[in-house]
Amino acid sequence: VGAINSDVMDALTGRLDVTHHLIEERLGRVDYFAGNTFTAADIMNVFALTTMRVFIPFDLTDFPNIRAYLNRIGTRAAYQQAIKTGEKIVI
């Protein structure tokens, strides 16, 4: 398998940047994706904001709302239990 074309990576990085800005704005208004209650939407999106960054690095330094969200998720008892056999949130 060859390396990913740089044009493809540039397009992907640009889309990720837009997406992260939209997520940042949303999480500046509510605690969780669907409002102020933890839902399946959060379970689905945590992967993209954590584990996926191992494969496609994305610096969250300029995204304080996303970082705060990941901290909220990371302190949940159910999440703490799950990471005992898995991985920790990457902030």
Secondary structure, DSSP 4 states (H G I P E B T S, - for coil): -PPPPHHHHHHHHHHHHHHHHHHHHHHTT-SBTTBSS--HHHHHHHHHHTTHHHHS----TT-HHHHHHHHHHHTSHHHHHHHTSS-----
